[in-house]
């Protein structure tokens, strides 16, 4: 019998999916950023849940208030990728008995601040004692099915674009976890990426409203992993011309001997959007993004795989990124 480390997160999800089966009313089930159920002819209820666990998701130097905000961001980011607005949420807390009242108040403060920032209300939940801190958020949203952007709509010839550069959060995490830099001395750009991530909700809603976006995914599991997921769900290949590396990640990599492109491709813990765009509508999408949309490649045939253009020929991009239980 395989251990969870041998199975990995994706195989565990597949086991659950096989057991649950499919609901007749489910428009979007396993395999995308969110789930969606039909309410009326065109209106869908959008559902999303994600949890933060202290020992695996809270890096050195992160406060409980920041951790609570990050738990909300992880959920909202997946709705942003679909063009869905959150309306209400539930929170389930697993709290170690050693925490103090001040700690609980800081968690509550982070949750309420983040919910207000993204324009929804936390309306209930559950609390229990646990050995590790757990903050589990469940969001409810509504969307017109005709405006929803899934992972499965990319077509050959579409343009691949991103809403930001990559590598700052992975660089900051590597600095902390490898002991290169103490939390209080982390460069501002890296500290902001690690401790104050933002979900691109407004940007996701604007892009979805253009009708120009054919497929979309949240990048929290890493740029490479997300490209592979778009490829798998859409049945296409992807070729990118260059890796969109942040200047902060490049500076960190140069100073401490890391590979900047690896940080940007395989790091994860960043909440940008990766989209494919119908070419004639690229300018419309860029206008809606207000300068935040950068074309990095093109959708190709499935047989061509996921590739990065190189001086001496294309390089295969590995399907590697953040996956729970894999270490």
TAURCOR-V985397 format. One record per residue. RES is the residue in one small letter. SS is DSSP state (hx for helix, st for strand, lp for the rest). PHI is phi in degrees with one decimal (none if undefined). D_LAST is the distance of its C-alpha to the last C-alpha in whole Angstrom. Layout:
{{RES/SS/PHI/D_LAST} {RES/SS/PHI/D_LAST}}
This chain:
{{x/lp/none/19} {x/lp/-70.2/15} {x/lp/-81.1/13} {x/hx/-63.5/11} {x/hx/-65.7/8} {x/hx/-73.5/10} {x/hx/-71.6/12} {x/hx/80.4/9} {x/hx/-60.7/11} {x/hx/-64.3/14} {x/hx/-67.3/15} {x/hx/-62.4/15} {x/hx/-61.7/18} {x/hx/-61.9/20} {x/hx/-62.4/20} {x/hx/-62.7/22} {x/hx/-59.5/24} {x/hx/-64.3/25} {x/hx/-75.4/26} {x/hx/-72.4/28} {x/lp/75.8/30} {x/lp/-113.3/31} {x/lp/-91.0/34} {x/lp/-61.9/37} {x/lp/-91.0/37} {x/st/-78.0/33} {x/st/-86.0/34} {x/st/-128.6/30} {x/lp/-116.1/28} {x/lp/-61.7/24} {x/lp/109.8/22} {x/lp/-116.5/24} {x/lp/-69.9/23} {x/lp/-136.0/26} {x/st/-117.6/28} {x/st/-145.1/32} {x/st/-120.4/35} {x/st/-76.8/38} {x/lp/-103.5/41} {x/lp/-131.7/44} {x/lp/-53.4/44} {x/lp/-117.0/42} {x/st/-90.8/41} {x/st/-119.9/37} {x/st/-88.3/35} {x/st/-100.5/32} {x/st/-124.5/29} {x/st/-149.9/26} {x/st/-138.9/23} {x/st/-154.6/20} {x/st/-125.5/19} {x/st/-110.9/18} {x/st/-117.8/16} {x/hx/-53.4/17} {x/hx/-71.9/14} {x/hx/-112.7/11} {x/hx/-118.9/14} {x/lp/-110.6/16} {x/lp/-77.6/16} {x/lp/-55.4/18} {x/lp/91.4/22} {x/lp/-80.7/22} {x/lp/-79.5/25} {x/hx/-64.4/25} {x/hx/-61.7/27} {x/hx/-65.8/25} {x/hx/-63.4/22} {x/hx/-64.1/24} {x/hx/-64.7/25} {x/hx/-62.7/22} {x/hx/-60.9/22} {x/hx/-69.8/25} {x/hx/-57.0/24} {x/hx/-59.7/21} {x/hx/-76.4/23} {x/hx/-62.7/26} {x/hx/-59.3/25} {x/hx/-69.8/24} {x/hx/-68.4/28} {x/hx/-59.0/29} {x/hx/-65.2/27} {x/hx/-94.0/30} {x/lp/79.8/33} {x/lp/-110.0/33} {x/st/-98.5/34} {x/st/-75.2/33} {x/st/-115.6/36} {x/st/-153.7/34} {x/st/-145.2/31} {x/st/-118.2/30} {x/st/-130.3/28} {x/st/-113.0/27} {x/st/-114.4/26} {x/st/-105.3/24} {x/st/-117.9/25} {x/lp/-64.0/25} {x/lp/-64.7/28} {x/lp/-77.6/28} {x/lp/-66.1/28} {x/lp/-106.3/32} {x/hx/-56.6/34} {x/hx/-58.6/33} {x/hx/-63.4/30} {x/hx/-63.2/31} {x/hx/-64.9/33} {x/hx/-67.3/31} {x/hx/-63.3/28} {x/hx/-61.2/31} {x/hx/-63.5/32} {x/hx/-62.7/29} {x/hx/-63.7/29} {x/hx/-68.7/33} {x/hx/-60.7/33} {x/hx/-69.1/30} {x/hx/-61.4/32} {x/hx/-63.7/35} {x/hx/-60.9/34} {x/lp/-94.8/33} {x/lp/79.2/36} {x/lp/-136.3/35} {x/st/-112.4/36} {x/st/-88.0/34} {x/st/-113.9/36} {x/st/162.4/34} {x/st/156.8/31} {x/st/-153.4/31} {x/st/-135.6/30} {x/st/-148.4/28} {x/st/-86.7/27} {x/lp/-148.5/23} {x/lp/-75.5/21} {x/lp/-122.4/19} {x/lp/-68.9/20} {x/st/-131.5/20} {x/st/-121.9/22} {x/st/-111.9/22} {x/st/-109.9/25} {x/st/-125.6/27} {x/st/-111.0/29} {x/st/-122.4/32} {x/st/-140.0/34} {x/st/-127.5/37} {x/st/-155.3/37} {x/st/-77.8/39} {x/hx/-53.0/38} {x/hx/-70.7/40} {x/hx/-106.0/38} {x/lp/-72.7/34} {x/lp/-112.2/32} {x/lp/-96.5/29} {x/lp/-80.5/27} {x/lp/-102.4/29} {x/lp/-103.0/32} {x/lp/-66.8/31} {x/lp/-127.1/34} {x/lp/-54.8/35} {x/lp/99.1/36} {x/lp/-63.3/35} {x/st/-91.7/33} {x/st/-93.7/30} {x/st/-139.4/30} {x/st/-130.4/28} {x/lp/-97.4/29} {x/lp/-168.6/27} {x/lp/-84.7/25} {x/st/-121.8/22} {x/lp/114.5/20} {x/hx/-65.6/21} {x/hx/-65.0/18} {x/hx/-59.9/15} {x/hx/-64.6/18} {x/hx/-62.4/19} {x/hx/-65.9/15} {x/hx/-63.8/14} {x/hx/-59.3/18} {x/hx/-74.1/17} {x/hx/-72.4/14} {x/lp/-91.5/15} {x/lp/72.5/18} {x/lp/-74.1/20} {x/lp/-139.6/22} {x/lp/-72.6/23} {x/hx/-50.1/23} {x/hx/-72.4/27} {x/hx/-107.7/27} {x/lp/-64.3/25} {x/lp/-53.3/27} {x/hx/-54.3/28} {x/hx/-64.4/27} {x/hx/-72.6/23} {x/hx/-63.3/24} {x/hx/-63.6/25} {x/hx/-66.8/23} {x/hx/-80.6/20} {x/hx/-95.0/23} {x/lp/-133.3/25} {x/lp/-67.3/23} {x/lp/-127.0/26} {x/lp/-85.7/26} {x/lp/-91.9/29} {x/hx/-67.4/31} {x/hx/-59.8/34} {x/hx/-65.2/33} {x/hx/-62.8/32} {x/hx/-65.9/35} {x/hx/-65.4/37} {x/hx/-63.3/35} {x/hx/-62.9/35} {x/hx/-70.8/39} {x/hx/-76.5/40} {x/lp/75.6/39} {x/lp/-89.0/38} {x/st/-89.4/34} {x/st/-93.2/34} {x/st/-154.9/30} {x/st/-155.4/27} {x/st/-151.4/24} {x/st/-81.5/22} {x/lp/-96.5/20} {x/lp/-62.0/17} {x/lp/-90.9/14} {x/lp/110.9/15} {x/hx/-60.6/18} {x/hx/-62.1/17} {x/hx/-59.4/16} {x/hx/-67.2/19} {x/hx/-61.3/21} {x/hx/-65.2/20} {x/hx/-66.0/20} {x/hx/-60.6/24} {x/hx/-61.4/24} {x/hx/-66.6/23} {x/hx/-71.9/25} {x/hx/-96.1/28} {x/lp/68.0/29} {x/lp/-134.9/29} {x/st/-106.6/28} {x/st/-141.5/27} {x/st/-126.0/28} {x/st/-107.4/28} {x/lp/-81.7/30} {x/lp/-158.5/28} {x/lp/-86.5/24} {x/lp/-77.6/26} {x/st/-96.1/24} {x/lp/-72.0/25} {x/hx/-64.4/28} {x/hx/-65.1/26} {x/hx/-68.0/22} {x/hx/-62.7/25} {x/hx/-63.9/26} {x/hx/-63.1/23} {x/hx/-61.3/22} {x/hx/-63.5/25} {x/hx/-75.5/26} {x/hx/-111.8/22} {x/lp/80.6/22} {x/lp/-98.6/19} {x/lp/-93.5/19} {x/hx/-60.3/21} {x/hx/-66.5/20} {x/hx/-68.2/17} {x/hx/-59.8/16} {x/hx/-72.0/19} {x/hx/-79.1/17} {x/hx/-116.0/13} {x/lp/-77.2/13} {x/lp/81.3/14} {x/lp/64.3/15} {x/lp/-121.5/19} {x/lp/-116.6/22} {x/lp/-94.6/24} {x/st/-111.1/25} {x/st/-115.9/25} {x/st/-131.5/28} {x/st/-114.6/31} {x/st/-125.7/34} {x/lp/-63.8/38} {x/hx/-49.7/39} {x/hx/-63.6/43} {x/hx/-106.5/41} {x/hx/-60.3/39} {x/hx/-61.9/41} {x/hx/-62.4/42} {x/hx/-66.0/38} {x/hx/-64.6/38} {x/hx/-64.2/41} {x/hx/-64.6/39} {x/hx/-79.9/36} {x/lp/55.1/39} {x/lp/83.4/37} {x/lp/-99.3/33} {x/lp/-114.2/33} {x/st/-118.2/32} {x/st/-74.9/32} {x/st/-124.9/30} {x/st/-177.2/30} {x/st/-143.4/32} {x/st/-83.1/31} {x/st/-123.1/32} {x/lp/-67.4/32} {x/hx/-56.9/29} {x/hx/-63.8/30} {x/hx/-84.8/29} {x/lp/68.7/25} {x/st/-107.4/23} {x/st/-132.9/25} {x/st/-117.2/25} {x/lp/-64.7/29} {x/lp/-129.4/29} {x/lp/-62.4/32} {x/lp/-109.6/32} {x/lp/114.4/31} {x/lp/-70.2/28} {x/st/-113.4/25} {x/st/-71.9/22} {x/lp/-91.0/20} {x/lp/-69.2/16} {x/lp/-84.9/15} {x/lp/-141.5/12} {x/lp/178.9/11} {x/lp/-79.4/9} {x/lp/-141.8/8} {x/lp/-59.3/8} {x/lp/80.1/6} {x/lp/-89.6/4} {x/lp/-135.6/0}}
